[in-house]
Amino acid sequence: MEAEQHELYEYARDRIKQKKRLFYHFVLLCIGSVFLIVANQWLGLYPEKIWWTWAIAVWLFIFILHVIKVFVINNFMNKNWEREQVDKLMLRQNKKVEKLKNDLENSKPAAE
């Protein structure tokens, strides 16, 4: 397998793992939500308070953050984005080095 194909394969594999973890998180959220409701209603854990709605709301917020990470942030900040940022920084550093070299050459005293 060529290096480029291998890189594409690794990227696809990582994306599949991310989506798989997101699906597991969703299933766990559903099962956990049912458990919290059952625990509040039938097991008698603080039945006078409706605490399970807050617990599920916080968990849902965390799940939404997970969805944003997988489908928005990782699509935006992928390997190509990293490469572009590294290239920009290297170009900026090379310009600074060239400027310093030019300043150094211009500031040398004339040979007698």
ChimeraX attribute file (.defattr): number of C-alpha atoms within 10 A of each C-alpha:
attribute: neighborCount
match mode: 1-to-1
recipient: residues
	/A:1	7
	/A:2	7
	/A:3	8
	/A:4	9
	/A:5	10
	/A:6	11
	/A:7	13
	/A:8	13
	/A:9	13
	/A:10	12
	/A:11	14
	/A:12	12
	/A:13	11
	/A:14	12
	/A:15	16
	/A:16	12
	/A:17	12
	/A:18	18
	/A:19	15
	/A:20	12
	/A:21	14
	/A:22	18
	/A:23	13
	/A:24	12
	/A:25	17
	/A:26	17
	/A:27	12
	/A:28	12
	/A:29	17
	/A:30	13
	/A:31	11
	/A:32	15
	/A:33	19
	/A:34	14
	/A:35	13
	/A:36	17
	/A:37	17
	/A:38	14
	/A:39	15
	/A:40	19
	/A:41	16
	/A:42	9
	/A:43	11
	/A:44	10
	/A:45	14
	/A:46	12
	/A:47	12
	/A:48	9
	/A:49	10
	/A:50	13
	/A:51	14
	/A:52	19
	/A:53	14
	/A:54	10
	/A:55	15
	/A:56	18
	/A:57	12
	/A:58	12
	/A:59	16
	/A:60	16
	/A:61	12
	/A:62	14
	/A:63	16
	/A:64	14
	/A:65	11
	/A:66	19
	/A:67	18
	/A:68	13
	/A:69	15
	/A:70	17
	/A:71	13
	/A:72	11
	/A:73	12
	/A:74	14
	/A:75	14
	/A:76	13
	/A:77	10
	/A:78	11
	/A:79	14
	/A:80	11
	/A:81	13
	/A:82	12
	/A:83	11
	/A:84	11
	/A:85	12
	/A:86	12
	/A:87	12
	/A:88	12
	/A:89	12
	/A:90	12
	/A:91	12
	/A:92	12
	/A:93	12
	/A:94	12
	/A:95	12
	/A:96	12
	/A:97	12
	/A:98	12
	/A:99	12
	/A:100	12
	/A:101	12
	/A:102	11
	/A:103	11
	/A:104	10
	/A:105	10
	/A:106	10
	/A:107	9
	/A:108	8
	/A:109	7
	/A:110	6
	/A:111	4
	/A:112	3
